[in-house]
């Protein structure tokens, strides 16, 4: 086990930290699937309105990689398909009959015993995972997208210590349901010739995965983003080029993969956290994938008025959403923050006794009164880049963010490559945008750079 | 403050797109965000943003400059009263100082502000707060007796050539305030150099001189001077330098009549540009901008080290060739308090845009500032104040330094991954 101590960064603390109590949310009537939760996808819907589906029925595929199946998380029938501009598929709505009938998994019928999962071989393992619709749970770096079905990573990362605000305690989730974790690790170890890197946080016990060959544990401690998988990859097995891929997935998704190998059951639930300064009942929720947020709020009797802002994911790297949407498939957190209307008079000249800041420019830092942030005000106007060195202070990676950002802004692909764009992911740069005095959208620019690299390649 | 808020909300529609005063929107925006924190919201993640903004960082620099400004006002009055034999009281000196400094400020902010507004209206961008600092700095680095029209011209030059033609704050390659000063220095040298411009309303009596500390210790190499006891110890305690100056004074070739003790230079009650004479005042400001993280401590420390190393080098070089140039023998702690070394290092060299953008580069950049400053001061007697040119020189080299640091970074990455 190797230890890494991260010193740069900041762990953002929000009010409304979820209580460690798991609430099961009942099945909702409508399940909403958003194909564009998956990056760089060109969805092609395989079914028509009113077609019957079961759990595991393929609903759409990606035209770029038609082998990968995207399956239904419930049984019932297709209610509608929403299209946007240029007939872009926005969402697929399924009427949930709440029976959760499952399709038969053909590949899994070939018998094998749990103890021999390790010996299934790459091809067979991939087919089983894909047939159950679990392939999209795996993502690759660079680009944070679903890996090609016929590709192989140099290693796989599983991070147990997310440090983003309101992050779920992965051990708590595993305590509630750890069925399939070990089997899942065995299965995905067939997918790579490299290591399975299990990243533990400070004080987490590695005994969970003892006696598993191919699984290496690493411990990362320190402030956010020390729990981001991008940071782990950067230190443990850095990405050199576009084709040098590393895969990663979340611990609860490892369990889901393991469950197919135990009893051929497709698990379509997910444990998430809900919290934030605008949330009255911060807690852990177990939901079915694609559950609309309004269903959750109705069930918990939460009042979501116009003064609250819903964010799918965490406040650092999530997306605005609304009650009619479902949570992004990869997000394990639902943040609710407040809207603020107050504009303080001459705020930039006053001492600032209670201003939220990571820097030393307001007195609040001295009074240790600088940690409360609960609204989405920009707190300044957009300006040109003035390199005060603040980005470097919160980015624990061996990169030159200032030069990288400039090379992206002028679209210099060669320089972006040289400065390490492939190692970047927008979530790792979230603190840079948070702390920037010129209000530069650093993470958005990184995302634009990655999009450009993806398109060019 | 509600009524102001309501008033602004009421007049806002007239500045919006398509309305009558659309072109003046930058003016409205500047006023609106000057009075109230902006109303913008985060459009993409992260949805929580720090309270720091550019206005705040700029106002902190201005706050750090206040000790220099206050001391400068007093010192202008003090020098005026001293050279005119007036024995003014403390308050009278301040009033006299204000009479000199306030008009300069008014000219700088009117002229510079107009340039800024003009550019933001034409270019349709928001008015940048960068001029707040530039405008505050320009008067502090001008001699008290400077004619106001020279101030106006050099402000225009500094703002337009130094900043706006490159695209405004954040894009400039030279420090705009220094660009303004260098313009005045080369275009109107009589108003910027010599031994009579450093005191406000200097009496025009023959032979009366109020040279800056640097000028009185520099001057051309003194002939017929014998260099004795050029030991390191004598160099360090300043007696070697004094010896050369003294001999020069005796022959009548160097300036005299100014208190050159270290303490008086440190306190700063000596003739010089308005805000730069007092090292104490600069150190007060340094504390504020270093603690708040607005200025890079790396640049400050490495400039200091560069200055110390270079002054030692010059001593060894000078004593080896038997130079009669007194500046060769000026010990580092005198370089530290003389002229605008500290003022330049703290408020000009640390400017984030024109200094290097890499953290390692800042060290090389600082060393270069210290080195160039002492070299220009000592070797070239025509420009006794080397700080201005030293910083501009380092500004010009900053991109080159960055280039090599970035190349080194890329090479290191490649080596790390080759393993």
Interface residues (C-beta under 8 A of the other chain):
Chain A: X12 X14 X238 X240 X309 X311 X313 X315 X316 X317 X318 X319 X320 X335 X337 X343 X344 X345 X346 X347 X348 X349 X352 X355 X356 X357 X358 X359 X360 X361 X362 X373 X374 X375 X376 X377 X378 X379 X380 X381 X382 X383 X384 X385 X386 X387 X388 X389 X390 X392 X398 X400 X402 X403 X418 X419 X420 X426 X430 X431 X433 X434 X435 X436 X437 X438 X439 X441 X443 X444
Chain B: X1 X4 X5 X29 X33 X34 X35 X36 X37 X38 X39 X40 X41 X42 X43 X44 X45 X46 X47 X48 X49 X50 X51 X52 X53 X54 X55 X56 X57 X59 X60 X126 X128 X167 X168 X169 X170 X171 X291 X292 X293 X294 X296 X352 X353 X357 X358 X359 X402 X406 X409 X410 X412 X413 X416 X417
